[in-house]
C-alpha cells in the first residue's frame, strides 16, 4: 500500500466527508477517490495539501465560533 503514511479514509473521516462527498467537492470520480484510499493509485500531493488546509480552515472556523460565545 503506497499511501500508508497518509490514511485518506481517516483524513476524510476527520473532516466529516465521505469519499463520495469529497469526490464531488474536488470534482473527481468516486472511483478515483476509492483507488487513492485503498492505495491502488498514489494520492497527488496537492490533494494531501488541500485536506490539510481544509482541516486548518475548519479549526479556524470553530475557533471563531467559540470566541463569539
N, C-alpha and C positions, 0 to 999 in steps of 0.2 A: 504494500500500500504506500504510494508516494506521498500522500498528504498527512502522514501520521502526526507531524508537528503542528498541523493546523486542522483541527477537527471541525469541519464545516457543519455537521449536524449539531454539535454542541454550540457553535457560534450562532447559528440561526435560532436555536432554542433560546439562547441568552438575549437575543434581540426580539424575541416573540414572533418570529416568522416561520412559516412552513417553507418547504422547498418550493412549492407552487407559488406562494406569495412572493418569495424572493425572486424567482424566475420572472414573474410579471413585473416586479419592481425594477429589475435591471435589464428587462427586455431580452431575456434568453428563454430557451425552452426548458420545461421541467426536466426533460431527458438530460440536457446538458448539466443542470444542477445536480441531478442524481449521479451522473457519471463522475462529477467532481467529488461528491460526498462519499462514494464508495472507493475512490482512489483510482478509478479506471483512466481518468484523464487528469493531468496536473491542473490545479487551480491557478488561474492567472494571478500574478502578484497584485495587479490593480484591484481585483475582487477582494483580496485579503485586506488591502489598504482601505477599500470602500467600507468593509464591515467594521474595521477598527474605527474609522471616522464616524460611522453611523452610531456605534456604541458610545463614543465620546460625546456626540451630539445629544443622544438620549440622556446621558448622565447630566449634561449641562441643563437640558430642559427640566429634568427632575429637580435639580438643584435650585433653579429659578422658581419653580412652583413651590418648593418647600420654603424658600426665603420669603415668599409672599404671604405665607400663612401666619 
